[in-house]
């Protein structure tokens, strides 16, 4: 069958369209009566009905077959393959329908349980499904966006922000990002998101009150791409620097900061970056901590200036931003741009691939989990439209619009939500820079006269477009989109071709990216373009449709101007448009719009009121709307005027003002180890974490690990090694490291025993270390742990004596279990400087001068990780879940999971698993908690015999980041 691979793509296209499959069955039944002709069926039902390149190639190949009998047999087999694929598609649709029904029941059950927990003090407004018509962020959902509406109001707001020195961090990981000459459309990762984040960073850096903006992305040093993507830092100069001189400083402004992570010397697609997220997080943390110090020296009176918020863009950045937000304890913002669950549903609806195949290709489940984590950790989720909230985010476990309204009503009344939290959904449409835009006021006749006088020659891109037209003076209908099936350009061409009055009054211009050769384009894009060319030929549209092969990004404004000069119309006919930035761009140049009624254009039209909305599936609706605007000059002038009058509502200053006001509404958070000098009187037992000031320049790297929690994929471990290989590799690495450190110490003579002795009485020993070893343990069965640890102790005996080397023990035990473990292994608490317990829910230090208690708790760590901790409300829900996990054994039911009250702690709820083989997977418990708006990190530990539930941003790896980067910031 390998030779028939060329058939698959067009067969799938047939299934996408749908019609004809029922007729195929009827035609095939005729075969039994001797009247079925596979050749005729193929020509009439397949070739005529579908515009697919591969379809045409298959017909050519079949046509070339000499034997009519062989040709008919081959085509008949194709028809049967179509029928078989249709059956597969129907089966996949049925399975997906069952999953949706199950999900709907789970959500209803979770909502009922959550409401029941809060039912004793519900208000009348909460009892119904509809509260006051408020958006998710508490704003009135009126026809106009609640933005600044005048220059005077903007100046008033600007004066109020003076004196603030805000530091904002934006993160966008994939694609190629630079400030100038962006290669938009180079690949699927370098598109509108790249332009958006660069312009947002630049605009925020120009706002009063904002001192510095860092846009963090991946450093790409590869021969495949331009050298500029390998530069560590790039400044984004403001487009308009008037009035900013007072705000300028040594490190002020907006910058692109490129963090090296992932495969070196290689540009890889976003789907391959997931395993390298922790590497980026550590690099980003290092940069933020260093920059906070620098800004503190410049504008913070010596105190670090921490980010007021960290904003992640897309799922991969959302995942890393959640970890950064947890490590630094600062507010997180998130923008999805496009969402994994929505894409998964679209792909499943097509029926071409199973769920497993989709996941293998797009890593879609990893992406969805990152988006769920972003919902867990975000203070605010920024969207472009209400459609994104109502139809896309509601697909996620972590967001329920009905439950969100109930929680918001309780918060307004200052009533407990019993540990339940929901991020605020805020609609802030993307902005645009309008300073350089001058709407065109002339027309073709006046321009033609100017050309004859030699005063106003046409621009090159104008000549490139107008060479297609037999009458270039006619109004131009402009569409600017990739040749992608979702953009619906073929329907636009059909609508234009079938409406004779429209063809007589207007020309059509299609700007469909750049191409050299159609054969070199991707299969889907080439197919759409060929379909358009066939339609042009079918309707004989030569001299009326332009489709230039090349244009530069800098040509786009001139294309808009050309359309406006001809008194034309801009159209976006996409089936669904998440936002529609091109509609705003077109309005800024004075073009009325015709746009799809599905998605973001609805919100844009409500604000600008400068055109008409249409059903993208209805060719007649599209043609009528275009004809109405082109033929009615009064309507055209009114739409143009409305657009120009209201366009300032989508400017970048307006966007940033709304953006900053939302950040200001967040509860201020910052690293909890920061304290005033007045707190120095606290004793070691209160908190030892204030004593890092004497080790400001220390840099710790987690290089070795003995054993880790199987559920914490972010731990540093070579999982391919067995126990003996791990021990051998660890011991050899330590001996090699020890020799290197000894040589370095002999050269530098850096041991400072005086400082070591003077600080021993006040500060914990961990503060004085220059190198830290971390041993992670997850089970009682140590399998020679003590022997390996003692070998490591012996290898670094000299360094331990000098105080330059320390050890941290990371476990899933509580302090009682930890103490028993140490005794059983013949180890002492004094052998270690710190202990990460309860899977990252607690952090302790060894108390060198206490006989009663060998552990000292870090209370600052508790306040650092308590963000969205559900407390007693979470515990009750977990207990209810544990009681529901039963297995029938004879006449009675036996509980599989039971609460372990003895080992539970304030920030770790523990449960024993009696039968590890039948316990639900961790993702099921995570989903159950999210559906009820409870945010937590679920960890299966101790070889699957125990469950620890800790705060959402806590883990053993996060605890290590807290300690290690605390050294740098001290």
N, C-alpha and C positions, 0 to 999 in steps of 0.2 A: 504493500500500500504506500510505500515511501514515494513512489512516483506520482501519487495522486494528491500530494500535500497542497498543490496549487488550488485545489477545489475548495478547501476549507473556508478560506476568508470570504468568498462570495456566498457560500451557503449560509454562513453566519449572518451576512448582510440581509439575505432573504428572510431569515427568521426575525431580524430586527423590525422589518417592515410589517410583517404579519399577514396581510391580505394575500390570497392565492393559495394558502395551505389547505384550506377547506376544499377549494376547487381542485387542488392536486389530487385529493382523495377521490373525488368524483371522476376525474380523468383516468386515474389508475384503475378504477372499477370497470371502465369501458374496455379495458384491455381484455377482460374475460369474454367480452362479446365480439372481440376481433376488430374493434373500431378505434383502439388506442394507438396514437402515433407519438412515440417519445420525441421525435424531432419536432413535430408541430407543437407539442406541449412545451418543449424547451424554448422554442422561439417565441411563442405567444405569451407564455406565462412568466418566463424568466428573463430573456433578453429584453423584451419590450418593457417589462414592468420595473426593472431595477437598473440604476446607474452605477455599476461597479466595474472598475477596471479589470479585476481578476475574472469577473464574469465574462467579459468580452474575450479575454485571452483564452479562457477555457473553451468558448465557442469556436474560436479560430482553430484551436488544437483538434477539437472534435470534427470540425469541418474538413480538416486536412486528411482525415482518415479515409482511405480509398473505398473500403468495403462499406456499402450502405448498411448491411446487417450488423457489422461490427460497430459502426457509428450509432445505430439505433440502440444496440445493447448497452453501449457505454452511457448514452444519455439516459436510458431507462434506469440504469444503476444509480446515476446521479439523482434522479427523482426519488428513488427509494432512500437514498442517503438524506435527502431533504426531509422526508417523512420521519426518518429515524432521529434526526437531530431535533425535529419538532417535538417528538416524544420526550427526548432528554430535557429539552427546555421546559416542557410542561411539568416533568417530574421535579426539576429544580425549583420551579415556581411553587409547586405544592409543598415542598419541604420548607421553603422560606416562609410561606403563609403559616405553617404550623409554628415556626419559630416566633413569628410576630405575635401570634395568638398567645403563645406561652409568655412572651415578654409582657404583653398587655395585662395578663392575669397577675404576673409577678408585681408589676408596678401598682396595680389596683390594690393588691393585698398589702404591699409595703406602705402605700398612702393611708390605707385604713388603719394599720397598726400605728403609724406615726401620729395620725390625728387622734387616735384613741388615747395615746400617751399624754396628749395635750388637751384632752376634751373637757377637763373639769373647769377651765376658765376661758373657753372660746367665746368670742364676742358674736353678736348677731351677724356682723358683716363677714365673719370668717365661716359661718355655717353654710353659706351658699358658695357656689363655684365662682361667682363673679363678684369681685369687690369693686371699689371705685376704679374707673378706667385709667389706671396708671400703668406706665411702662415698668419694666422690672427694676429700674433704678429710681423709681419714685417720681418720675416726671409725667406731666400731663401729655397724653397722646393726642395732641391737637394737630390741626392741619399744617401748622408751621413748626419748624424746629426751634426749640427754645435757645436761640443764640443771640449774640449781640446784633442789633439791627441798625446801628449808626456809627459813624466815625467818632462822634463825641462820646458815646458810651464806651467804645474801645479805648479811647484816650483816658477816660476815667478809670477803667479797669487797669490800664497800664501803669498809671500813677500809683495805684494801690499795691502793685507788685514790687515796686522799687525797694531795694534793701534786702530782698531775699537772695540767697545764694544756693539754688537748688542744683543737685547732681542727679541726673537721670540716666539709667542704663537701658538700652534697647538690645535685643538679641535676635538675630536672624542667621541661621547656620548654613543653609544650603544655597547653592547657586553661586554666581560670580558677582560680587558686590564691589562697586567703586563709585566715586562721586561724579565723574565725568565720562562721557562717551559710553554709557551703559550698553552692554550687548544684549538688549532685551530680545527674547525670542531665539537666542543662540541654542538653547536647549530647554527642556520642560522645567528645569529648576531655576532658570533665569528669566523671570517674567514680571508680571505686574507687582508681585510682592517686593521684588528688589527695588523697583522704582519707588514704591510706597515707603519703605523703611528709610531709604536714603533721604527722601524729601521730608519725611517726618522728623528725622534727626536734625536736618538742616533748619527746618522751621522752628523746632523747639529750641535749638541753640540760639535763635535770634529773638526769643521771647524775653521780655523783661522779667527779672526774678530768677531766670534759669542761668546758672553760671557755666555748667558743663554738661554735655550729652555725649555718651559713648555708645556707638553702635558696634557690638561685638559680633564677629563672624569668623568663618574658618579661613586660615591662611593657606593659600594654594600656591605652592612653588613647583610648578610643573611645566615641562616644555609644551604641553598641550594648550596652555593658556598664556595670556599676556603677563609679562613680568610684574606689572603693577599689582596683581592679586597676591603677590608674595611679600609686598611691603608691610611691615608690622603696623605702621600707623599712617593714616591719611587724613588730613584736615579737610573739613567741609566748609568752605567759606560761605558766609551768608549772602543770599542774593541781593538783599537790601540792607546795608549796614548803617543806614541813617538812624541816629538816636541811640546807637549801641555803644558808643565810645566810652560812656560812663560805666558800662557793664563789663568791658573788656579787661582781661587779666592775663597773667602769664600762661595759664593752662585753660583759659575759658574758651567757649565755642563748642562746636560739634566735631566729632572725630569718628572715623572708622578704625576700630582696633581689631586686628586679625590675630586670632589665637591659633597656634599650630596644634592640630590633633588629627587623628586618623592616619590613613596611609600616606607616607611621605612621598613627595614628588609625584603625586597622582591626583587627578581631579576625578572624583567618584560621584555617582548619583546619590540623592538623599536616602534612598532605601538601604544603602550600605554604610551609613554613618551611625546607625543606632548603637552598635557595640562600643563606639568611641565617645559616647556622651560623657561618661565620668572623666575622661581625660580633658575634655573641654571644660567641665565644671571646675576642676582643680586649677587649670590655667586661668580661667576667668576670675576665680576667687583671688588668685594671687594678684592679678591686675587691679581688681577693685580695691583690695586692701591697700596696695601701694598708692593708688590714685587718691584714696580717701585720706591718707597721710599727707600727700602733697597738697591737696586742697585745704586740709586743715591748717597747714603752715601758711598758705596764701590768704585764706578768707575765714578760717575757722578759729582764729586766736589760739592755735596750737592743738585744738581738739579735732579729731578726724571728722571729715564731712562725709557721711554715709549716703548712699543713694536714697532718695525719697521714694523711689519705686524701681522695680526691675520689670521690664515689659518684654514678654516672649512672643515671637511671631511664628506661627505654624507649630505643628505637634512636636517636632524635634526640639525646637527652642523652648516650647512649653515644658517639656520634661526637664531640660537642664535648668530652666528658670525656677522651677519648683525646688530643685535641690539647692540652687543658689539662695533663693529666698529663705529656705530653711536654715542654711548654714549661717546666713547673715542676720536672719530675723528682721527682714524688711518686707514691705508690702509687694505683692506680685500682681501684675496685670497680664492679660493674655488676649491675643487676637488669633483666631484659628485660620483666617484667610480661606481655606477650604477644609472640609471636615471628613474624617475617615469613614464614619458611619454612613454619611450621605453617599459617598463614593461607593462604599460596599453595596448599598442597596441598589444603586444604579447598575453596577456590574452584575449583580445577581439577577436583576430584572431583565438584563439582556440575554441571560441564559447561556452564554458562551462558555463560562468557566464555573467550576464548583467553588465553594467557599475555600477549600484547601488550596486550590490552584490560584485563586485570587490572593490569598495570604502569602503564598510562596513568591508570587511575582512582585507584589506591592508592600510586603511586610505590614499588611493592613491592620492586623490585630495588635501589633506592637504600637502602631500609630494611634489606634483607638485607645489603648491603655494610657498612652502619654496624654491624650486629650482628656481622659477621665481624671488623671492625676492633676492636670492643669485646673480642672473644675474644683478638685479638692483643695488646691492650694491658693487659688486666685482670690483676691479681694474683689476685683472687677474683671469682667469679660467684655471686651469692646467688640462690637459688631458694626457692620456698615448699614444694615437694614433690619427691620422688624421681621422680615421673612426668614432671616438666618436664625433668629431666636425661635419663632413659632414653628418652623418646619424642619430645622436641622438640629439645633441644640436640644430640642425636646426628645430626640432619639437616644440621648445619653442617660445612663443610670444616674449620674450625678446631678441632673437638672430636671425638675418637674415643675412646669409653670404653675399648676394648681397649688402644690405644696409650697412653692416659693411665695405665692401671694399670701398664704396663711402665715408663713413665718415672718414675712415683712409686716403684716398687720400686727403681729405680736410684738415685734421689735418697736414699732411706733408707739405701742401702749406700754412699753417697758415691762413686758411679761416674759417669763422664762420660756425658752424654746427647747428645754430639756436636752441640751447638747447638740441640737441640730443647726446646721449652717448651710447657706446657699449663696453662691457668688452673685453679685449684682450684675445684671445684663444692661449694658449701656450702649445706646445707638449713637455713634459719632461717625458720620460719613467722612470718607477721605477728603483731604483738602487739595487745593490747587494754587499755583502761583499765578496771579493775574496781572502783576505789575507790567510785564512786558507785552501784554496783549492789547492791541488796538483794533476794535471791531471795524470791519470794512464797511464803508458808507457808499461806495461807488457801485457801478454796475458794468456789465460787459460793454455796452455801447460807449460809455465815457472812457473806459480803459482802452478800447480799440482805437479811439481817436487819439489818445495819449501815445499809443504805440506808433501810430502813423507819424506823429510829430517827433518821435524818437526820444521822448522824455521818460517813459515808464516801460522798459522792456520786461517781458514775461520772465519769471523765474524758471530755472531748468526743470523743476518738478512739474510746473504748470505745462510746459511744452510736452513733457513726457506723458502727461495725462491727456491733454487736448488733441494730441496726434491721432487718438483713437476715434474722434468724433467727426462726423460729416458736418454737423452744425454745433460748434462749441459754445454758441451764445445761449443755448437752451439751459434752463435751470438744471443743476446737478443734484442727483440723489446720491449721497455718499454713504458707503458702509466701510468700516475699518475693523477687520477681524481676521483671525487665522482661518485658513480653509479647514475648519474642524466641523464635523457633523453637528455638534452642539450649537454652533453659531448660526445654523439654519440659512446659509446663504443660497442654497439651491432653491428654497421656497421663495426667497426674494426675487431671484431671477425668473422663476416661473410666474410670479405675480406681475412682474414688469412685462414679461413677454406676452402674457395673455390679456393685458389691458391696453387696447389700442390707443385710447385717448391719452393715457399716461406716456406711452412711447412717443406720441406726437408732440407732447409738451415738454418732456424732460429727457436727460441722459442719465445713465447709471454708471457710477464709478465704484469699483471694488478694489480696495487696498488690502491685499491678502498676504502680507509679509513679503519676504524676499526669496527668490528662487533663481537658479541658473538653468537647471534641467529638471523637468517633471520626473524623469526616471530616477533622479537622485533624492527626491522627496520621500518622506515616510509614506507607507502604504495608504494610511487613512487620508492624509492631506492630499496626496496625489489623486486619490479616488474622487475626493470632493471637487478638486480643481478640474479634473476631466469631465465630471458630471456637469459642471458649469459651462465648460466649453461646448459640450454637446447640446446643452439647452440654448446657448447663443446661436448655434447652428440651426437647431430645430425651429426657433422662432425668427431666424434671420435678423439677428440684432446687431449685425456688423455696422459700425459707424454710430452705434448708440450706447455701447457698453465699453468701458475702459477697465483694463486689468493689468497695470504695469508690473513688470517683473521685479523692479528694484526701487527702493526708497530708503533714505536715511532717517534716523529718528528726528533729526533736526528739520526734516522736510514736512513732518506731520502738521505743524502750525500753518505752513504755507498751503497745504492741502485743504485744511479747514477754511482758510481765507479764500481760496479759489471757489469753493462751494458757496460761501457767503456772497462772493462777488457776483455769482450767477443767480442769486436769490434762490438757492437750493435748499435741500432738506437733509438732515442726518438721520440715519435709521440704524437701530440695533434690533434685529429680528430674532435674537437667540431664543431657544426654547425656554431656558431659565438663565437669568443673569443675576449672579450674586449681588453685584452692586451696579456697575455701569459707569465707570469713570469717564469713558469716551463721551457719554451724554453730557456730562458737565463741561468737558473740554469744548465740545461743539457749541454749547450754549454760550460759552465765554467769547466765542468768535461770532456770535450773532446768528447762529443757525437754529431754526425750529427743529424739533425732534419728533420722530415716530419710533416707539419702543415697545418691546414685549411687555405684556401685562403680568408677567411672572417674575417676581423677585424685586430687586432693588430699584428698578426704574419707577415703580409705583411711588416710592418715597421721594425720589428725585422730582417726578412730575408734580407731586403734591406741593413741593416747595417752589419750584420754578414756574409751573403752569405755563409751559412754553411748547406744547405740542399735543400729540395724541397717543394713546395706548392701544395696542392691537393684540388679537389672539395670534400667536406665532404659527399656529397650525392652519390658519384660515388665509389662503392666498387672496381671496376677494377683500377681506378686511384690510390686509396690508396695502393692496392696490388702491382701495377707496381712500384710506387715510393719506397716502402719498399724493393722490390726485387732488384731494381737498386742499391740502396745504400749497401745492404748486399752482393750482388754478385760482384760488381765492387770495388775492394779494392783500386784502385787508386782514384776513386771518393770519397770513404769513407775517405781516408787519406787527400784529398784536403779539404773536408768540415770540417773535424776535425781541420786542420791547420788554416783555415780561421776563424773558431769560436774562437779558442784560441788567435789568433792574434788581433781580433777586440773586444773581450769581455770587455776590459777595458772601452769601450765607454758606458757601462751600469753599471759602478761601482758607489758606493754611493758618493765618492768624486766628480766624474764628474756630477752626478745628482745635488749635493748640489751647485757646482760652478754655473751651469746654473740657478738653483733655486735662489741663492743669487743675480746673475746678473739681474734677472727679478725684484726682489724686489727693487734693486737699481735704476731701471728705473722708478719706481712709483714716483709720485709727493709726497714729504714728507708732512705728516700730523701729527698733534699731538693735544692734548687738547687745545682749544683756550683760556682757562682761564690762561694759562701760559704766563707770561709777565716778562720783564726785570725790574730791580729796577728803571731804568730811567723813567718808566711809572707811578711812584707813585704820580707824580704831577697831574694826571688826577683827575678831580672832580667827585663827586658822580653822577652828571648828565651824565657824559661820560660813565661810567660803574661802577656799585657798586660791581662787582664780584671779585675785587682784595682784598677784605677785609676779607677773610676767614682764614688768618694766625693765628688769635687768637683763633680758634676753631678747632685745628688740630685733636683732638681725639674724636670729636663728632660722634655719630652713630645714624642715623635716620632710622626708619622703618615705612613704610606706613601701618598702621594697620586698619584704619577705612575709609570708604568712604560712602558718603550720596547718591550720584547719579552719574552715569557715562554715557559716550557716548556709545550707543549701538553697534557701529562699532568697538570700541577699545576693543577687547577681552583680551588684556593684562592688562587692569585695574583690580585692586583688588576689587572684589565685590561679594557678594552672590546674584546671579541673581534670586534665587528661592524665595526671600523675596519680599512681596509687599511693597508699600510705607510706610504704617503705621508700619509694622514689621521692616523695615529698620530703621526708626526713633527711634523706641523704643529700638532696639538692639544697635544702635549707642549711644543713650543717656546713657543707662545702662553701656555700655562699657567705656564711658568717665568718668562717676562717679566712677566706680571701679578703673579705671586707676588713677584718681586723688587721691583717698585715698592711693593707693600704693606709688605714687610719694611723697605725703606729709610725709608718714612715713619714706621713704628713705632719704628725705631732712633733716628731724629732726635728723636722726642718723648721717648723714655725715656733716651737716652744710656747704653745698657746695655752697651756694649762695654768689656770689662775686659782691656786688653792686658797689664797686669802679671801677672795670673793665667795668661794664655796663655803668656807667656814663661817663667814660673817652672816650669811643668809640662811644657814641651816636652822637656826632657831625660829625663824619667822615664816619662811616660805616653804611650800612643799618641794620635795626633791625634783619633781618633774620639771620645774621652772629652770633648773640649772643644766638640763641635758642639751647636748649638741646633736645626739643621734638617739632615735627611739626605735626599739624593736616591738612589733605588735604580734602577739600570739592569740589567734582566735580559736576558741574551743566551743564545741556544740554538743558534746556527749560525755557521759560518765566514763565510757570505755576509752581510756586515753591511749591505749596501745603503745606504751613506751614513751609517753609524752615527757615524763619527768626525766628520763635518761637523756632525751634529746635536748631538753631545756638546760640541764646541767652541763652538757657539752658546750652549749652556746654560752652559758655563764663563764665556763672555763676559758673559752676562746677570747672573751672580752674582759677577762679578770682585771687587767691593768686599767682599762678604760672605766670600768665600774668603780674601781677604787678611787680614781681621780674624779668621778662624778660626771663624766662627759657622756656616758651611755646609760639609758634607762629602758624599762620594759613596761608595756601595757598589756593587760590580759582582757580580751573581749569575749564575753560569754552570753548565753541565754539564761544563766542562773540568776537568782536573787542572792542577796548577801549570805543568807543561811546556806544555800546550796553551794555558793562559791567557797565559803569557809570549809565546808565538808570536803569539797573537791581538793582544795589545797592540802588539807591534812592527809587525805588518801594518797596524794602524789608525793608527799614528803616535801612540800614547798611551803614557804612562809609568805605572809602578806608583805613583809618588808623586801621580798625579792622583786616586787613590782611597784611602780610609782603610781599607777592608776588602774582602775577596773571599770570596764564598760559592762554593765549588767542588764538583765531583762531585755536582751536583744537590742539595746540602745535606748531603753526607757530611763535608765539611771546611770550616772557617772559618779564614781567614788575615787578617793585618793587614800593611799595608805597613811595612817596616823602614826608617825614615828615616835611620838612622845605620849601616847595614850595606851594604858594597859586595859582600860575598861572596854573600849571600842576601837577595833583595828581599822575601821573604815570611816572616812569623812565624806559626806555627800556634797556635791556641787549644786547648790540651790540655784545658782544662776543658770545652770544647764536646764533645770526644770522650767524656769520662766522663759527660756529660749525655745523650748520645744512644745509649750502648752498651746500653741496656736490651734484653734478649732478642736481642742480635745473635748470629747463628748461627756466625760465624767460619768456620773451616776446614770444619766439617761442612756449612754452607750452601754454601760454594764448591764442594765436591765434588759436591753434588747439582745445582747449577747447571751445572757442566761436563758431568755425565751427561745433563742435559736438553739442553744445546746439542749434544752429540754425537748425540742422537736426532732432532734436527730436520734432516732431509735431504730432498733432492729429486732424483729420478732425472733424469739428463741423459745420454741415450744408454746406454752400457753401465755407467757408474759412477754412484754416488750422490755428490751434492755437498752439503756442509754449508751450511745457511742461516745458522746462528749459530755464531760461534767466539769463544773467550775472548780478551780483549784484556789480556794480562798487563802490557803496558807502561803502560797508563793506569789499571789497578786500584790501589786503595789499601787501607789497613787497614779502612776503613769504607765502601768502595765497590768492588764487583766489577763490572767493565765487560766488555761483550760487543759485538763488531761484528756488524752485520746485513748480510749480503751481498745479500740480496734482500728489501727492505722490503715488497714487495707480497705475499709468501707467508708471512711470519713470523706465528706465532699471536698473537692479541690479548693485551694485557697481563693481562686477567682470567684467562686460562688459566694463565699462569705463576704468578700469584698463588695460584690455586686449587691448583696442583700443590704449591707450597711449604707451603700451609696443611695440606693433607692429610697431609704428612709432619711436621707440628708445627714447621715452620720459619717464623719470623716475620720478614718483610722488606717493604720498600717498593720496588716495581718501577716504574721510570720509563723510558719510551721517550723518547729525546731526539735532538737534532741531526737533525731532520726524519726521524725513524724509521730513522736509520742506526746507532743505538747503543742499548744497554740498560744502564742503571745500576741496580744493586741495592744499596740502602742500608738502614740500620736502620729499623725499623717506624715510629718516631716522629720520623724525620728528613725534612726537605724544605727547599727554599729558603725557603718561607714560615715554617716553624718556626724556621729559623736567624735570620730577621729578628725573629721574636718573642723569641727568646733575646737578641738584641742590644738591641732597643728597650726591652723590659721590664726588662732588666738595668739600664738607666739609671735607671728609676724605683725599683728596689729597692736601688740602691747607697747 
